[in-house]
Amino acid sequence: MERTPQTPRTDPLRQARAPNQKTLSRHSSEGLAGIHTLSVTAVNHDGAVAHESVQVLVYADEGATEAPARGVLSSDSGWDGIHDGDFTISMNLWHGVNGSVFRLYEDGELIATKLLTADSPNAQIATVDVTGKQNGTYVYTGELINAAGVTSTTTKVKVKDAAPAKVVLSHDNHDKDGNYTLTSNLWWGTNGTHYELYEDGELIDEQTLVAATPNAQTASTYIAAQEPGTYRYVSVFTNPAGESTSKEVKVTVR
C-alpha cells in the first residue's frame, strides 16, 4: 500500500511545560524539523528597546488521526548491581500509532526533547542518558506527541549508591621501622574521583583517581623515616555525590 509522504508540522499543543518553549500551529515547509528560536526586537519613538525570544518546535507528522499508543518507560539503573546515579531512560512503544516527538520530564521539569520518525504501527524507541544524580528518588514522565494528541507514562528511579563504596585502609609496617606504605582499597562499587589521607587529623596526601565503576580502586601513600610513636590514619574517597571514609588504622613506630 502506498504511504502518504510525511509533511513537517509544528506541534499544535499549547501545553509545553518548558517556560521558554512555545509551539505554533501554522504550516511549515520541508527541512525545518527541529527546535528553532524566534527573536523579536521592538523600538518605540523614545528609543526604548525591548527584546523577546521564543522557541518553536517543528516536526514531521505522518497525518495521524489518533494520539500515540502508550509506550513503556523504564531505566537501566541497577542493571550492574549499582544504583549510582548514571543510567538511561528508555521509552518503548511496541505497536500502534507512533509519536513524532518524545519529551522527557524529571520531577516535572523538561530535560530532553527528541524528534522521532513516525512509522505506524511499527515499534518505536527513544532513549535519554541521565548522569550525576545524587541519592534520592526521581520521577520521570515520558510524552509521545503527534498532531492528534499526547500520551504519557511514568517511571521512578531510586539512586542509593551515588557516593563511593566502602574504603578499606591497611599498612605494611610489620617491622615497625618507620618506613611503610598505607594502602586504600575500594574492592567493588561506585568509584571515587579523589583520594585524601589524614595522619592524626591532618591532611598529608591527596591524589586524583580515575573512576571506572564498578571496578576496584586503589591508592597508596609511602611514609619514610617516621619518628617513633603511634600514628592514626584515615583515608577518604570522594566524588561529586559524596564521600566514603575508612576506619581508623593505627601504626606504631619504634
Buried (B, 14 or more C-beta within 10 A) or exposed (E): EEEEEBBBBBBBBEEBEBEEBBBBEEEBEEEEBEEBEEEEEEEEEEEEEEEEEBBBBBBBBBBBEEBBBBBEBBBEBBEEEBBBBBBBBBBBBEEBBBBBBBBBBBEEEBBBBEBBEBEBEEEBEBBBEBEEBEBEEBEBBBBBBBBBBBBBBEBEBEBBBBBBBBBBBBBEBEEEEBBBEBBBBBEBBBBBBBBBBBBEEEEBBBEEBEBEBBEEBEBBBEBEEBEEEEBEBBBBBBBEBBBBBBEEBEBEBE
